[in-house]
Amino acid sequence: MAGTKTEKVRSLRFSHTAIGRFLTNKRSNRSVKGSLMLLICLLVFAIISLFPVVFMVSNAFKPINELFIYPPRLFVIQPTTDNFSDLFTILEDSLVPFMRYLFNTLFIVLMGCVGHIMLASMAAFPLSKFRFPGSAFMSKIIVYSLMFASSVTAVPTYMIMSKLNLVDTYWAVIFPAFSLPLGLFLMKNFMEQVPTALIDAASIDGSSYFGMLWRIIMPAVKPAWITLFIVCFQSLWGNSAGNFIYTESRKPLAAMLQNLSGSGVARTGVVAASALFMFIVPLAAFIISQSNVMETMATSGIKE
């Protein structure tokens, strides 16, 4: 009897832990062994995914002699901050101030992300909630457009920007970001899950279509457009705009830091430090907004 009580107490304590709740999830048909195997697989994949991040962070603090050790070592032996100090020295001695590069990047990123979300939302709203001639065909075209890589559309995009006399301007990078098919596909799928009864109720109350979109639909699909903002932010933050912008004072920060990689072996540590710097900002944006990304899409609970 004493042994049985002890086992019950242990199982009760175990069930209150995070791993215990995962392994004994009653909503799943998996056994405890199956959940344990799944947990081990997830940990293995997490370690594999974390490996390049650890390697990049370690390289940023390695002295120049450790960067060329073969075979490469994962962790730094004698950490140093000389790579970052050299990077800041190069940025200070640049003909174009560092803040100018940063302004160019932030302007391109913010304008591109906000414009992309607004345009994708306004296009996805009628496709998801209204039926009109050609709507099904347009939905198929959106899915097919996801197959085309950016390298396929690079030449047509440049020709269009050239015809519009937008080459060597910020808008040559911002306008193509407006038309990314991923945003329209994502917003359309999320908006289809919003109950149509909300739209009908707003229409009876006399709300306009723009009022329905910005007051009802957009709050309901908040995880979708925040996720879209993060994806677009990461794409534009690392975009060097080398095909469109040639004037040095208009180039983004990624183009300036990319030029460091062609400066010789002596600046290998500076390149590693700049890579870490370019990685931290999108990572911070994701960490700040991850709670909104992971939350369930908000609806009113109305079932049709």
Long-range contacts (C-beta under 8 A, 24 or more apart in sequence): 53-279, 56-272, 56-275, 56-276, 56-279, 57-276, 59-272, 59-275, 59-276, 60-84, 60-269, 60-272, 60-273, 60-275, 60-276, 62-269, 62-272, 63-269, 64-266, 64-268, 64-269, 67-268, 67-269, 67-272, 68-268, 82-269, 83-269, 83-270, 83-272, 83-273, 84-273, 86-267, 86-269, 86-270, 86-273, 87-260, 87-270, 87-273, 87-274, 87-277, 90-260, 90-267, 90-270, 91-256, 94-256, 95-248, 96-248, 96-249, 96-251, 96-256, 100-249, 101-251, 101-252, 101-253, 101-255, 101-256, 102-253, 104-170, 104-250, 104-251, 104-252, 104-253, 105-237, 105-252, 105-253, 105-254, 107-170, 108-170, 108-173, 108-174, 108-236, 108-239, 108-241, 108-252, 109-233, 109-236, 109-237, 111-170, 111-174, 112-173, 112-174, 112-177, 112-178, 112-232, 112-236, 113-177, 113-229, 113-232, 113-233, 113-236, 115-174, 115-177, 115-178, 116-177, 116-178, 116-180, 116-183, 116-228, 116-232, 117-183, 117-225, 117-228, 117-229, 117-232, 119-178, 119-179, 119-183, 120-180, 120-183, 120-184, 120-186, 120-187, 120-228, 121-187, 121-213, 121-217, 121-218, 121-225, 122-213, 123-184, 123-187, 124-184, 124-187, 124-188, 124-191, 125-191, 125-209, 125-212, 125-213, 125-217, 127-184, 127-188, 128-187, 128-188, 128-189, 128-191, 128-192, 128-194, 129-191, 129-192, 129-194, 129-196, 129-199, 129-217, 139-188, 142-181, 142-184, 142-185, 142-188, 143-185, 145-181, 146-181, 146-182, 146-185, 154-243, 158-243, 158-244, 161-244, 166-244, 167-244, 168-244, 168-245, 168-246, 168-247, 168-250, 169-244, 169-245, 169-250, 170-245, 170-250, 172-241, 172-244, 172-245, 173-236, 173-239, 173-241, 173-244, 173-245, 173-252, 177-232, 177-235, 177-236, 180-232, 180-235, 182-228, 182-231, 183-228, 183-232, 186-224, 186-227, 186-228, 187-221, 187-224, 187-225, 187-228, 189-224, 190-221, 190-223, 190-224, 190-297, 191-217, 191-221, 193-297, 193-299, 194-220, 194-221, 194-299, 195-299, 195-300, 195-302, 195-303, 195-304, 196-304, 197-302, 197-304, 198-300, 198-302, 219-298, 220-297, 220-298, 220-299, 221-297, 222-292, 222-295, 222-297, 222-298, 223-292, 223-293, 223-294, 223-295, 223-296, 223-297, 224-297, 226-289, 226-292, 226-293, 227-293, 229-289, 230-282, 230-285, 230-286, 230-289, 230-293, 233-282, 233-285, 234-282, 234-285, 237-278, 237-281, 237-282, 238-278, 238-282, 253-278, 254-278
